[in-house]
Amino acid sequence: MLDYMEGPLRLFLGDVLVVARGLFGKRADTLARGIPEAVLKSAADVPIVVVYPGRIEEPVALCARIIRERWFGDGSRAVAYECLRILLERDKPSPWPAALTDEIVRELKAYEDSRIDEAKLLDSVGAWIAEAERPAEPTA
């Protein structure tokens, strides 16, 4: 499962399948049918992503790949969102406010529909994290 030791976080294909199973309630072998064969063969014992503290590029790239290659058919966006959330919460809980969830989902849909590219998705994730890290305005 997820490696929460000091240093980089390693996410394995099995971890992604656990996320998908939690979302869809299907067996891992059934869910794996949509994953490209090259990914299945190369990712058996090797992490599919290694994320270093404070980095967002790798989680966004994995999220984009899951959506682009449609690993889980119509459910790919939901799995990508959960993997992105898990990877970004490694450094601190809730890297973005719950109020931004709809905006995040809309942006992932825009990527899925090819209305934005991966660079724009990366910029958006960076903006969401900056928003979450901004100190709250004092109330009068």
C-alpha atoms as a printed R data frame, in Angstrom:
    type eleno elety resid chain resno       x      y       z
1   ATOM     1    CA   MET     A     1   0.000  0.000   0.000
2   ATOM     2    CA   LEU     A     2   0.980  3.640   0.176
3   ATOM     3    CA   ASP     A     3   4.490  4.178   1.481
4   ATOM     4    CA   TYR     A     4   4.278  6.958   4.091
5   ATOM     5    CA   MET     A     5   7.908  6.665   5.175
6   ATOM     6    CA   GLU     A     6  10.200  9.675   5.091
7   ATOM     7    CA   GLY     A     7  11.188 10.718   1.593
8   ATOM     8    CA   PRO     A     8   9.225 10.145  -1.579
9   ATOM     9    CA   LEU     A     9   5.782  8.576  -1.697
10  ATOM    10    CA   ARG     A    10   5.569  5.598  -4.028
11  ATOM    11    CA   LEU     A    11   2.219  4.759  -5.545
12  ATOM    12    CA   PHE     A    12   1.913  1.317  -7.106
13  ATOM    13    CA   LEU     A    13  -0.645  0.135  -9.632
14  ATOM    14    CA   GLY     A    14  -2.200 -1.991  -6.890
15  ATOM    15    CA   ASP     A    15  -2.842  1.198  -4.886
16  ATOM    16    CA   VAL     A    16  -4.690  2.724  -7.838
17  ATOM    17    CA   LEU     A    17  -6.758 -0.455  -8.149
18  ATOM    18    CA   VAL     A    18  -7.639 -0.247  -4.437
19  ATOM    19    CA   VAL     A    19  -8.899  3.304  -5.001
20  ATOM    20    CA   ALA     A    20 -10.960  2.160  -8.000
21  ATOM    21    CA   ARG     A    21 -12.333 -0.816  -6.077
22  ATOM    22    CA   GLY     A    22 -13.434  1.510  -3.285
23  ATOM    23    CA   LEU     A    23 -15.248  3.717  -5.783
24  ATOM    24    CA   PHE     A    24 -16.871  1.034  -7.913
25  ATOM    25    CA   GLY     A    25 -17.019 -2.073  -5.695
26  ATOM    26    CA   LYS     A    26 -15.638 -4.311  -8.449
27  ATOM    27    CA   ARG     A    27 -12.838 -6.857  -8.296
28  ATOM    28    CA   ALA     A    28  -9.327 -5.664  -9.165
29  ATOM    29    CA   ASP     A    29  -9.003 -8.109 -12.079
30  ATOM    30    CA   THR     A    30 -12.197 -6.721 -13.603
31  ATOM    31    CA   LEU     A    31 -11.040 -3.130 -13.099
32  ATOM    32    CA   ALA     A    32  -7.586 -3.836 -14.565
33  ATOM    33    CA   ARG     A    33  -9.064 -4.776 -17.964
34  ATOM    34    CA   GLY     A    34  -9.016 -1.137 -19.101
35  ATOM    35    CA   ILE     A    35  -5.410 -0.501 -18.132
36  ATOM    36    CA   PRO     A    36  -2.988 -0.680 -21.075
37  ATOM    37    CA   GLU     A    37  -1.060 -3.961 -21.186
38  ATOM    38    CA   ALA     A    38   2.285 -2.149 -21.180
39  ATOM    39    CA   VAL     A    39   1.356 -0.482 -17.874
40  ATOM    40    CA   LEU     A    40   0.258 -3.782 -16.367
41  ATOM    41    CA   LYS     A    41   3.505 -5.503 -17.363
42  ATOM    42    CA   SER     A    42   5.873 -2.733 -16.320
43  ATOM    43    CA   ALA     A    43   4.134 -1.751 -13.090
44  ATOM    44    CA   ALA     A    44   4.042 -5.085 -11.274
45  ATOM    45    CA   ASP     A    45   6.830 -4.300  -8.788
46  ATOM    46    CA   VAL     A    46   7.751 -0.788  -9.826
47  ATOM    47    CA   PRO     A    47   5.911  2.315  -8.611
48  ATOM    48    CA   ILE     A    48   3.835  3.996 -11.300
49  ATOM    49    CA   VAL     A    49   4.603  7.340  -9.693
50  ATOM    50    CA   VAL     A    50   7.094  8.593  -7.127
51  ATOM    51    CA   VAL     A    51   6.135 11.861  -5.459
52  ATOM    52    CA   TYR     A    52   8.558 13.989  -3.494
53  ATOM    53    CA   PRO     A    53   7.291 16.296  -0.732
54  ATOM    54    CA   GLY     A    54   6.040 19.614  -2.045
55  ATOM    55    CA   ARG     A    55   5.889 18.462  -5.681
56  ATOM    56    CA   ILE     A    56   2.687 18.496  -7.725
57  ATOM    57    CA   GLU     A    57   3.955 17.618 -11.200
58  ATOM    58    CA   GLU     A    58   4.014 13.843 -10.689
59  ATOM    59    CA   PRO     A    59   0.499 13.545  -9.183
60  ATOM    60    CA   VAL     A    60  -0.928 15.700 -11.983
61  ATOM    61    CA   ALA     A    61   0.877 13.629 -14.626
62  ATOM    62    CA   LEU     A    62  -0.553 10.395 -13.184
63  ATOM    63    CA   CYS     A    63  -4.032 11.933 -12.957
64  ATOM    64    CA   ALA     A    64  -3.797 13.083 -16.582
65  ATOM    65    CA   ARG     A    65  -2.562  9.667 -17.725
66  ATOM    66    CA   ILE     A    66  -5.409  7.795 -16.031
67  ATOM    67    CA   ILE     A    67  -7.922 10.118 -17.718
68  ATOM    68    CA   ARG     A    68  -6.174 10.241 -21.116
69  ATOM    69    CA   GLU     A    69  -5.736  6.465 -21.381
70  ATOM    70    CA   ARG     A    70  -9.204  5.815 -19.851
71  ATOM    71    CA   TRP     A    71  -7.897  3.120 -17.510
72  ATOM    72    CA   PHE     A    72 -11.328  2.777 -15.893
73  ATOM    73    CA   GLY     A    73 -13.610  3.773 -18.772
74  ATOM    74    CA   ASP     A    74 -16.166  6.385 -17.743
75  ATOM    75    CA   GLY     A    75 -14.931  6.141 -14.139
76  ATOM    76    CA   SER     A    76 -11.389  7.242 -14.991
77  ATOM    77    CA   ARG     A    77 -11.957 10.838 -13.909
78  ATOM    78    CA   ALA     A    78 -13.234  9.767 -10.468
79  ATOM    79    CA   VAL     A    79 -10.241  7.479  -9.905
80  ATOM    80    CA   ALA     A    80  -7.833 10.173 -11.128
81  ATOM    81    CA   TYR     A    81  -9.383 12.712  -8.730
82  ATOM    82    CA   GLU     A    82  -9.023 10.361  -5.745
83  ATOM    83    CA   CYS     A    83  -5.421  9.475  -6.638
84  ATOM    84    CA   LEU     A    84  -4.596 13.169  -7.026
85  ATOM    85    CA   ARG     A    85  -6.171 13.934  -3.639
86  ATOM    86    CA   ILE     A    86  -4.329 11.071  -1.912
87  ATOM    87    CA   LEU     A    87  -0.974 12.057  -3.390
88  ATOM    88    CA   LEU     A    88  -1.346 15.748  -2.573
89  ATOM    89    CA   GLU     A    89  -2.566 15.110   0.967
90  ATOM    90    CA   ARG     A    90   0.716 13.372   1.674
91  ATOM    91    CA   ASP     A    91   2.272 16.650   2.862
92  ATOM    92    CA   LYS     A    92  -0.737 17.979   4.707
93  ATOM    93    CA   PRO     A    93  -4.405 17.070   5.040
94  ATOM    94    CA   SER     A    94  -6.868 18.723   2.683
95  ATOM    95    CA   PRO     A    95  -4.582 20.512   0.221
96  ATOM    96    CA   TRP     A    96  -7.607 22.306  -1.192
97  ATOM    97    CA   PRO     A    97 -10.770 23.578   0.437
98  ATOM    98    CA   ALA     A    98 -13.885 21.439   0.046
99  ATOM    99    CA   ALA     A    99 -15.507 24.436  -1.619
100 ATOM   100    CA   LEU     A   100 -13.177 23.925  -4.599
101 ATOM   101    CA   THR     A   101 -14.238 20.320  -5.229
102 ATOM   102    CA   ASP     A   102 -16.746 21.288  -7.929
103 ATOM   103    CA   GLU     A   103 -14.147 23.468  -9.638
104 ATOM   104    CA   ILE     A   104 -11.600 20.640  -9.540
105 ATOM   105    CA   VAL     A   105 -14.101 18.191 -11.018
106 ATOM   106    CA   ARG     A   106 -14.996 20.697 -13.782
107 ATOM   107    CA   GLU     A   107 -11.313 21.146 -14.645
108 ATOM   108    CA   LEU     A   108 -10.746 17.378 -14.796
109 ATOM   109    CA   LYS     A   109 -13.789 17.103 -17.083
110 ATOM   110    CA   ALA     A   110 -12.342 19.858 -19.289
111 ATOM   111    CA   TYR     A   111  -9.098 17.871 -19.527
112 ATOM   112    CA   GLU     A   112 -11.018 14.696 -20.292
113 ATOM   113    CA   ASP     A   113 -12.882 16.524 -23.078
114 ATOM   114    CA   SER     A   114  -9.589 17.953 -24.459
115 ATOM   115    CA   ARG     A   115 -10.688 21.530 -23.745
116 ATOM   116    CA   ILE     A   116  -7.508 22.087 -21.693
117 ATOM   117    CA   ASP     A   117  -4.088 20.470 -21.824
118 ATOM   118    CA   GLU     A   118  -1.960 18.940 -19.087
119 ATOM   119    CA   ALA     A   119  -0.023 22.199 -18.575
120 ATOM   120    CA   LYS     A   120  -3.265 24.068 -17.831
121 ATOM   121    CA   LEU     A   121  -4.324 21.270 -15.469
122 ATOM   122    CA   LEU     A   122  -0.987 21.600 -13.654
123 ATOM   123    CA   ASP     A   123  -1.471 25.382 -13.392
124 ATOM   124    CA   SER     A   124  -4.956 24.858 -11.962
125 ATOM   125    CA   VAL     A   125  -3.742 22.375  -9.326
126 ATOM   126    CA   GLY     A   126  -1.019 24.830  -8.322
127 ATOM   127    CA   ALA     A   127  -3.635 27.577  -7.966
128 ATOM   128    CA   TRP     A   128  -5.885 25.337  -5.836
129 ATOM   129    CA   ILE     A   129  -3.024 24.532  -3.492
130 ATOM   130    CA   ALA     A   130  -2.024 28.204  -3.267
131 ATOM   131    CA   GLU     A   131  -5.658 29.011  -2.421
132 ATOM   132    CA   ALA     A   132  -5.704 26.373   0.303
133 ATOM   133    CA   GLU     A   133  -2.448 27.617   1.801
134 ATOM   134    CA   ARG     A   134  -3.493 31.267   1.867
135 ATOM   135    CA   PRO     A   135  -4.139 32.441   5.432
136 ATOM   136    CA   ALA     A   136  -7.795 33.006   6.237
137 ATOM   137    CA   GLU     A   137  -9.003 36.594   6.186
138 ATOM   138    CA   PRO     A   138  -9.643 37.903   9.696
139 ATOM   139    CA   THR     A   139 -13.311 38.476  10.422
140 ATOM   140    CA   ALA     A   140 -14.439 41.706  11.950
